[in-house]
Amino acid sequence: MAAAEEARSAIYDARGTDARAALEDARYYLERARDIALMRGFTEEVAKLDSELARVQAAFDARFKKKRPTTP
């Protein structure tokens, strides 16, 4: 989980492709932790990790996804 936290922090400091790499690292570590929790039956931990995955993706999207104008 510490590696995921470090990778998540790197998202805020990164630019361009470095940000994408930081996102991929964070997602990898969180998904790995989630798989282990799932195998061991830690349902509360799985829910927390799912929430953290969504939060990491949302933080990346908010910072780096280009907002496209909507056409009527």
C-alpha positions as CSV (number, residue, x, y, z in Angstrom):
1,M,0.0,0.0,0.0
2,A,2.9,2.3,0.6
3,A,4.1,1.9,-3.0
4,A,0.6,2.9,-4.2
5,E,0.6,6.0,-2.0
6,E,4.0,7.0,-3.3
7,A,2.8,6.5,-6.9
8,R,-0.4,8.4,-6.2
9,S,1.6,11.3,-4.9
10,A,3.7,11.2,-8.0
11,I,0.6,11.9,-10.1
12,Y,0.3,15.4,-8.5
13,D,4.0,16.2,-9.2
14,A,4.2,14.7,-12.7
15,R,3.7,16.2,-16.1
16,G,2.7,14.6,-19.5
17,T,3.7,11.0,-19.9
18,D,5.2,10.9,-16.4
19,A,1.8,11.4,-15.0
20,R,0.4,8.5,-17.1
21,A,3.2,6.3,-15.8
22,A,2.5,7.4,-12.2
23,L,-1.2,6.6,-12.7
24,E,-0.3,3.1,-14.1
25,D,2.0,2.5,-11.1
26,A,-0.6,3.5,-8.6
27,R,-3.3,1.4,-10.3
28,Y,-0.9,-1.6,-10.4
29,Y,-0.1,-1.5,-6.7
30,L,-3.7,-0.9,-5.7
31,E,-5.0,-3.6,-7.9
32,R,-2.4,-6.0,-6.6
33,A,-3.3,-5.1,-3.0
34,R,-7.0,-5.6,-3.9
35,D,-6.4,-9.0,-5.4
36,I,-4.5,-10.1,-2.2
37,A,-7.3,-8.8,0.0
38,L,-9.9,-10.5,-2.1
39,M,-8.1,-13.9,-2.0
40,R,-7.8,-13.6,1.8
41,G,-11.5,-12.6,2.2
42,F,-10.9,-9.1,3.5
43,T,-14.1,-7.6,2.1
44,E,-13.8,-4.3,4.0
45,E,-10.3,-3.8,2.7
46,V,-11.4,-4.7,-0.9
47,A,-14.1,-1.9,-0.6
48,K,-11.5,0.6,0.7
49,L,-9.1,-0.3,-2.2
50,D,-11.9,0.0,-4.7
51,S,-12.6,3.4,-3.4
52,E,-8.9,4.4,-3.5
53,L,-8.7,3.2,-7.1
54,A,-11.6,5.4,-8.1
55,R,-10.1,8.3,-6.2
56,V,-6.7,8.0,-7.9
57,Q,-8.4,7.8,-11.3
58,A,-10.6,10.8,-10.6
59,A,-7.6,12.8,-9.4
60,F,-5.8,12.0,-12.6
61,D,-8.8,12.8,-14.8
62,A,-9.4,16.1,-13.0
63,R,-5.9,17.2,-13.5
64,F,-4.9,15.8,-16.9
65,K,-8.0,15.0,-19.0
66,K,-8.8,17.6,-21.5
67,K,-12.3,19.0,-21.2
68,R,-13.9,19.0,-24.6
69,P,-16.6,21.6,-25.3
70,T,-20.0,20.2,-25.8
71,T,-21.8,21.2,-29.0
72,P,-25.6,21.8,-28.9
